[in-house]
Amino acid sequence: MIGRIFKVFFFLALLGVIGLVGYAYSGLMQPQTREITRPVDLDVD
Protein backbone atom coordinates (compact mmCIF):
# COMPACT_ATOMS: atom_id res chain seq x y z
CA MET A 1 0.00 0.00 0.00
CA ILE A 2 2.76 2.47 0.94
CA GLY A 3 4.78 1.43 -2.11
CA ARG A 4 1.85 2.23 -4.39
CA ILE A 5 1.49 5.69 -2.83
CA PHE A 6 5.19 6.36 -3.41
CA LYS A 7 4.88 5.24 -7.03
CA VAL A 8 1.93 7.58 -7.61
CA PHE A 9 3.74 10.47 -5.90
CA PHE A 10 6.90 9.83 -7.92
CA PHE A 11 4.88 9.67 -11.15
CA LEU A 12 3.11 12.97 -10.39
CA ALA A 13 6.40 14.65 -9.46
CA LEU A 14 7.96 13.39 -12.70
CA LEU A 15 5.02 14.73 -14.71
CA GLY A 16 5.39 18.08 -12.94
CA VAL A 17 9.09 18.32 -13.76
CA ILE A 18 8.49 17.36 -17.40
CA GLY A 19 5.69 19.92 -17.62
CA LEU A 20 7.84 22.67 -16.11
CA VAL A 21 10.74 21.95 -18.47
CA GLY A 22 8.37 21.89 -21.43
CA TYR A 23 6.81 25.18 -20.36
CA ALA A 24 10.25 26.77 -19.96
CA TYR A 25 11.39 25.62 -23.39
CA SER A 26 8.17 26.79 -25.04
CA GLY A 27 9.30 30.42 -24.71
CA LEU A 28 6.44 31.56 -22.49
CA MET A 29 8.77 32.24 -19.56
CA GLN A 30 10.97 34.76 -21.38
CA PRO A 31 11.10 38.14 -19.64
CA GLN A 32 10.10 41.30 -21.44
CA THR A 33 13.18 43.20 -22.52
CA ARG A 34 13.61 46.90 -23.15
CA GLU A 35 16.54 49.24 -23.45
CA ILE A 36 17.19 51.54 -20.51
CA THR A 37 19.68 54.40 -20.70
CA ARG A 38 20.66 56.44 -17.70
CA PRO A 39 23.30 59.16 -17.44
CA VAL A 40 26.17 58.46 -15.08
CA ASP A 41 28.06 61.19 -13.23
CA LEU A 42 31.69 60.29 -12.64
CA ASP A 43 33.69 62.07 -9.91
CA VAL A 44 37.19 62.25 -11.35
CA ASP A 45 39.49 64.35 -9.21
N, CA, C and O atoms as a GROMACS GRO file, in nm:
protein
  180
    1MET      N    1   0.083  -0.120   0.000
    1MET     CA    2   0.000   0.000   0.000
    1MET      C    3   0.087   0.126   0.000
    1MET      O    4   0.064   0.218  -0.078
    2ILE      N    5   0.187   0.130   0.088
    2ILE     CA    6   0.276   0.247   0.094
    2ILE      C    7   0.357   0.258  -0.034
    2ILE      O    8   0.380   0.367  -0.085
    3GLY      N    9   0.401   0.143  -0.087
    3GLY     CA   10   0.478   0.143  -0.211
    3GLY      C   11   0.398   0.200  -0.327
    3GLY      O   12   0.453   0.270  -0.412
    4ARG      N   13   0.270   0.171  -0.332
    4ARG     CA   14   0.186   0.223  -0.439
    4ARG      C   15   0.170   0.374  -0.427
    4ARG      O   16   0.169   0.445  -0.528
    5ILE      N   17   0.159   0.424  -0.305
    5ILE     CA   18   0.149   0.569  -0.283
    5ILE      C   19   0.277   0.639  -0.328
    5ILE      O   20   0.272   0.745  -0.390
    6PHE      N   21   0.392   0.578  -0.297
    6PHE     CA   22   0.520   0.636  -0.341
    6PHE      C   23   0.531   0.635  -0.492
    6PHE      O   24   0.583   0.730  -0.551
    7LYS      N   25   0.484   0.530  -0.558
    7LYS     CA   26   0.488   0.524  -0.703
    7LYS      C   27   0.401   0.633  -0.765
    7LYS      O   28   0.441   0.698  -0.862
    8VAL      N   29   0.283   0.654  -0.710
    8VAL     CA   30   0.194   0.758  -0.761
    8VAL      C   31   0.255   0.896  -0.738
    8VAL      O   32   0.251   0.981  -0.827
    9PHE      N   33   0.311   0.918  -0.620
    9PHE     CA   34   0.374   1.047  -0.589
    9PHE      C   35   0.492   1.071  -0.682
    9PHE      O   36   0.508   1.182  -0.734
   10PHE      N   37   0.575   0.969  -0.704
   10PHE     CA   38   0.690   0.983  -0.792
   10PHE      C   39   0.645   1.012  -0.935
   10PHE      O   40   0.705   1.095  -1.003
   11PHE      N   41   0.541   0.946  -0.981
   11PHE     CA   42   0.488   0.967  -1.115
   11PHE      C   43   0.435   1.110  -1.130
   11PHE      O   44   0.460   1.173  -1.233
   12LEU      N   45   0.364   1.160  -1.032
   12LEU     CA   46   0.311   1.296  -1.038
   12LEU      C   47   0.424   1.400  -1.034
   12LEU      O   48   0.419   1.501  -1.104
   13ALA      N   49   0.526   1.374  -0.952
   13ALA     CA   50   0.640   1.465  -0.946
   13ALA      C   51   0.715   1.466  -1.079
   13ALA      O   52   0.758   1.571  -1.126
   14LEU      N   53   0.730   1.348  -1.140
   14LEU     CA   54   0.796   1.339  -1.270
   14LEU      C   55   0.717   1.414  -1.377
   14LEU      O   56   0.776   1.484  -1.460
   15LEU      N   57   0.586   1.399  -1.377
   15LEU     CA   58   0.502   1.474  -1.471
   15LEU      C   59   0.515   1.624  -1.450
   15LEU      O   60   0.518   1.701  -1.546
   16GLY      N   61   0.522   1.666  -1.324
   16GLY     CA   62   0.539   1.808  -1.294
   16GLY      C   63   0.670   1.863  -1.346
   16GLY      O   64   0.674   1.973  -1.403
   17VAL      N   65   0.777   1.788  -1.328
   17VAL     CA   66   0.909   1.832  -1.376
   17VAL      C   67   0.910   1.838  -1.528
   17VAL      O   68   0.961   1.934  -1.586
   18ILE      N   69   0.854   1.736  -1.593
   18ILE     CA   70   0.849   1.736  -1.740
   18ILE      C   71   0.764   1.852  -1.790
   18ILE      O   72   0.799   1.916  -1.889
   19GLY      N   73   0.653   1.880  -1.723
   19GLY     CA   74   0.569   1.992  -1.761
   19GLY      C   75   0.638   2.126  -1.744
   19GLY      O   76   0.625   2.214  -1.829
   20LEU      N   77   0.713   2.142  -1.635
   20LEU     CA   78   0.784   2.267  -1.610
   20LEU      C   79   0.894   2.289  -1.714
   20LEU      O   80   0.912   2.400  -1.764
   21VAL      N   81   0.968   2.183  -1.746
   21VAL     CA   82   1.074   2.194  -1.847
   21VAL      C   83   1.012   2.226  -1.983
   21VAL      O   84   1.065   2.310  -2.057
   22GLY      N   85   0.903   2.161  -2.016
   22GLY     CA   86   0.837   2.189  -2.143
   22GLY      C   87   0.785   2.332  -2.150
   22GLY      O   88   0.795   2.396  -2.254
   23TYR      N   89   0.731   2.380  -2.041
   23TYR     CA   90   0.681   2.518  -2.036
   23TYR      C   91   0.796   2.618  -2.051
   23TYR      O   92   0.783   2.720  -2.118
   24ALA      N   93   0.909   2.587  -1.987
   24ALA     CA   94   1.025   2.676  -1.996
   24ALA      C   95   1.080   2.680  -2.138
   24ALA      O   96   1.119   2.787  -2.186
   25TYR      N   97   1.086   2.566  -2.204
   25TYR     CA   98   1.139   2.562  -2.339
   25TYR      C   99   1.041   2.615  -2.443
   25TYR      O  100   1.080   2.642  -2.556
   26SER      N  101   0.915   2.630  -2.408
   26SER     CA  102   0.817   2.679  -2.504
   26SER      C  103   0.833   2.828  -2.532
   26SER      O  104   0.779   2.878  -2.630
   27GLY      N  105   0.906   2.900  -2.449
   27GLY     CA  106   0.930   3.042  -2.471
   27GLY      C  107   0.832   3.130  -2.396
   27GLY      O  108   0.841   3.253  -2.408
   28LEU      N  109   0.741   3.074  -2.321
   28LEU     CA  110   0.644   3.156  -2.249
   28LEU      C  111   0.701   3.218  -2.122
   28LEU      O  112   0.639   3.307  -2.063
   29MET      N  113   0.818   3.171  -2.079
   29MET     CA  114   0.877   3.224  -1.956
   29MET      C  115   0.986   3.328  -1.984
   29MET      O  116   1.060   3.364  -1.892
   30GLN      N  117   0.996   3.377  -2.108
   30GLN     CA  118   1.097   3.476  -2.138
   30GLN      C  119   1.054   3.612  -2.082
   30GLN      O  120   0.938   3.651  -2.098
   31PRO      N  121   1.145   3.682  -2.019
   31PRO     CA  122   1.110   3.814  -1.964
   31PRO      C  123   1.098   3.917  -2.076
   31PRO      O  124   1.157   3.902  -2.183
   32GLN      N  125   1.020   4.020  -2.049
   32GLN     CA  126   1.010   4.130  -2.144
   32GLN      C  127   1.137   4.212  -2.136
   32GLN      O  128   1.184   4.244  -2.027
   33THR      N  129   1.193   4.244  -2.250
   33THR     CA  130   1.318   4.320  -2.252
   33THR      C  131   1.292   4.457  -2.311
   33THR      O  132   1.210   4.473  -2.401
   34ARG      N  133   1.364   4.555  -2.261
   34ARG     CA  134   1.361   4.690  -2.314
   34ARG      C  135   1.493   4.756  -2.283
   34ARG      O  136   1.562   4.719  -2.188
   35GLU      N  137   1.528   4.854  -2.363
   35GLU     CA  138   1.654   4.924  -2.345
   35GLU      C  139   1.635   5.039  -2.248
   35GLU      O  140   1.543   5.120  -2.262
   36ILE      N  141   1.724   5.046  -2.151
   36ILE     CA  142   1.719   5.154  -2.051
   36ILE      C  143   1.852   5.228  -2.056
   36ILE      O  144   1.959   5.167  -2.044
   37THR      N  145   1.845   5.358  -2.073
   37THR     CA  146   1.968   5.440  -2.070
   37THR      C  147   1.956   5.541  -1.958
   37THR      O  148   1.855   5.609  -1.943
   38ARG      N  149   2.061   5.548  -1.881
   38ARG     CA  150   2.066   5.644  -1.770
   38ARG      C  151   2.201   5.714  -1.772
   38ARG      O  152   2.304   5.650  -1.792
   39PRO      N  153   2.202   5.846  -1.751
   39PRO     CA  154   2.330   5.916  -1.744
   39PRO      C  155   2.403   5.883  -1.614
   39PRO      O  156   2.342   5.864  -1.508
   40VAL      N  157   2.533   5.878  -1.624
   40VAL     CA  158   2.617   5.846  -1.508
   40VAL      C  159   2.711   5.962  -1.484
   40VAL      O  160   2.782   6.005  -1.575
   41ASP      N  161   2.712   6.012  -1.361
   41ASP     CA  162   2.806   6.118  -1.323
   41ASP      C  163   2.928   6.055  -1.260
   41ASP      O  164   2.918   5.981  -1.162
   42LEU      N  165   3.044   6.083  -1.317
   42LEU     CA  166   3.169   6.029  -1.264
   42LEU      C  167   3.245   6.141  -1.191
   42LEU      O  168   3.267   6.249  -1.246
   43ASP      N  169   3.286   6.113  -1.068
   43ASP     CA  170   3.369   6.207  -0.991
   43ASP      C  171   3.515   6.173  -1.016
   43ASP      O  172   3.569   6.081  -0.955
   44VAL      N  173   3.577   6.248  -1.104
   44VAL     CA  174   3.719   6.224  -1.135
   44VAL      C  175   3.795   6.344  -1.086
   44VAL      O  176   3.786   6.453  -1.143
   45ASP      N  177   3.872   6.325  -0.979
   45ASP     CA  178   3.949   6.435  -0.921
   45ASP      C  179   4.095   6.410  -0.935
   45ASP      O  180   4.176   6.491  -0.892
   0.00000   0.00000   0.00000
